[in-house]
Amino acid sequence: MRTTLDLPAPLVEEAVKLSHQKTKTGAIITALETYVRSRRLSRLKRFKGRVDLDIDLSVLRDRS
């Protein structure tokens, strides 16, 4: 999808360097993927200790 954005050049350049991407597009895609992953993880963390999965880890480990 083509989109026109007005982004601060120094910020984009730093994102390209830090992400080790070759292009600005690659850096922006990486940044968006990282942001989405981070938000999803933070939502999942709200359920920590609230979901009873009733799983026996020793049984799971012996399934090989």
C-alpha positions in Angstrom: 0.0 0.0 0.0 1.4 3.3 -0.9 1.1 6.1 1.6 2.6 9.5 1.8 4.0 10.4 5.2 5.9 13.4 6.6 8.4 11.8 8.9 11.4 13.5 10.6 14.5 12.6 8.5 16.9 12.1 11.5 14.4 9.7 13.1 14.0 7.7 9.9 17.8 7.6 9.4 18.4 6.4 12.9 15.7 3.7 12.5 17.4 2.5 9.3 20.8 2.2 11.1 19.4 0.6 14.2 17.2 -1.9 12.3 20.1 -2.9 10.0 17.7 -2.5 7.1 18.9 -1.4 3.6 15.9 0.8 2.9 13.7 3.3 4.7 10.7 1.1 3.8 12.4 -1.9 5.4 13.1 0.1 8.6 9.5 1.4 8.8 8.1 -2.1 8.3 10.4 -3.5 11.0 9.4 -0.7 13.4 5.7 -1.3 12.8 6.1 -5.0 13.3 8.0 -4.5 16.5 5.4 -2.0 17.7 2.5 -4.4 17.0 4.3 -7.3 18.6 5.0 -5.2 21.7 1.4 -4.1 22.0 0.1 -7.7 21.6 2.5 -9.0 24.3 1.5 -6.3 26.7 -2.1 -7.3 26.2 -1.3 -10.9 26.9 0.6 -10.0 30.0 -2.7 -8.8 31.5 -3.8 -12.4 31.7 -0.8 -13.6 33.7 -2.0 -15.6 36.6 -5.6 -15.4 35.6 -5.9 -18.3 33.3 -5.9 -21.8 34.7 -4.7 -24.1 32.0 -4.7 -27.3 34.1 -1.5 -28.5 32.3 0.8 -31.2 33.7 4.3 -30.2 32.5 5.8 -33.6 33.2 3.2 -35.3 30.9 3.9 -32.7 28.2 7.7 -33.3 28.4 7.3 -37.1 28.1 5.2 -36.8 24.8 8.3 -37.0 22.5 
